[in-house]
């Protein structure tokens, strides 16, 4: 059961990371075109809006992959002096706390998206609808939270966490 969930999580996280990669590529291309255009006196109209929204896609798209690969900042000054069970307990608590934090971010962002739709909020220059990006943040936070909760379940069941994408 956990193996099937892990395979599913790996695939969803890979999709999330792929979308984050598209955000990075969009950002690079837009900045390249804008800087080149500025050199010739014709900057790209709306580059700031696209760059901001691409950054949202990049950061939240890569968050679940960062967690799955163990890329978050960890201070392990005392890890070698603690017993193994205490380190494992710390990993479980950190995963559950991270999952709870991302659920809270998801919930808050979902409420913000509803407000943005009601007020028809958009970016300043080219009018990109903010709600769609907030829905993306919501979905990405749900994926990240699911991955963190799954990590906690694996650790609680006595399993080990493998680094990298599975599936």
Protein Blocks (a to p, Z undefined) as FASTA:
>chain_A
ZZmmmmmmmmmmmmmmmmmmmmmmmmmmmmmmmmmmmmnopacehklmmmmmmmmmmmmm
mmmmmmmnopaccdfklmmmpcfklmmmmmmmmmmmmmmmmmmmmmmmmmmmmmmmmnop
acfklopafklmmmmmmmmmmmmmmmmmmmmmmmmnopacdedjeZZ
